[in-house]
Amino acid sequence: MVTVAYDQHFEDVIKKIKNEDLKEKIKKQIRKIVGDPEVGKPMRYIRKDTREVRIQPYRLSYIYLKNQDKIVFLELYHKDKQ
């Protein structure tokens, strides 16, 4: 079973979201990631070893630590503010 953790910054951003539809989309993507941790697009350069999934117009960034069988959700950010 995969262990899930959340970065403090990620939790703060999620708490500020008022749109219930967007929150539901985020929950759906989190469930999808927990089911298959390698579903996200692998990132390169500075973001190496992290993965991302799209939640239009946002990106959900996470890291999958295979040896620990752990997922850490890092950030939810707007695509234009990368």
C-alpha positions in Angstrom: 0.0 0.0 0.0 1.3 3.4 -0.9 1.8 6.0 1.8 0.5 9.5 1.0 2.0 12.7 2.4 1.2 16.4 1.7 3.7 19.3 1.7 2.6 22.2 3.9 2.5 24.6 0.9 0.2 22.2 -0.9 -2.2 22.0 2.0 -2.3 25.8 2.3 -3.2 26.2 -1.4 -5.9 23.5 -1.3 -7.5 25.2 1.8 -7.8 28.5 -0.2 -9.8 27.0 -3.1 -13.4 27.9 -3.0 -14.6 26.2 -6.2 -16.2 22.8 -5.3 -15.9 21.5 -8.9 -12.2 22.2 -8.9 -11.8 20.5 -5.5 -13.6 17.4 -6.8 -11.3 17.3 -9.8 -8.2 17.5 -7.6 -9.6 14.7 -5.4 -10.2 12.6 -8.5 -6.7 13.1 -9.7 -5.2 12.3 -6.3 -7.1 9.0 -6.2 -5.9 8.2 -9.7 -2.3 8.9 -8.7 -2.6 6.8 -5.5 -3.9 3.9 -7.7 -1.0 4.3 -10.2 1.9 6.5 -8.9 3.6 6.6 -12.3 0.6 8.0 -14.2 2.0 11.6 -14.2 4.4 13.1 -16.7 8.0 12.8 -15.5 9.6 16.2 -15.3 13.2 17.2 -16.3 15.9 19.7 -15.4 15.2 21.5 -12.1 12.1 19.4 -11.4 13.8 16.1 -12.0 12.4 13.1 -10.1 9.0 14.8 -9.8 5.9 14.2 -11.8 2.9 16.3 -12.9 -0.7 15.8 -13.9 -3.0 18.3 -15.5 -6.1 19.7 -13.8 -7.0 22.4 -16.4 -5.6 25.2 -16.1 -3.5 23.9 -13.1 -0.7 21.4 -12.6 -0.5 19.0 -9.6 3.1 18.3 -8.8 4.2 15.3 -6.8 7.1 13.0 -6.1 7.0 9.2 -6.0 9.6 7.6 -3.8 9.6 4.0 -5.1 12.0 2.6 -2.5 9.8 3.9 0.4 6.5 3.3 -1.5 5.5 6.9 -0.7 3.8 9.7 -2.6 4.4 13.3 -1.5 2.1 15.9 -3.1 4.2 19.1 -3.5 2.3 21.8 -5.3 -0.7 22.9 -7.2 0.0 25.9 -9.4 -1.4 27.7 -12.4 0.2 26.8 -15.7 1.0 30.4 -16.6 3.0 30.8 -13.3 5.5 28.0 -13.8 
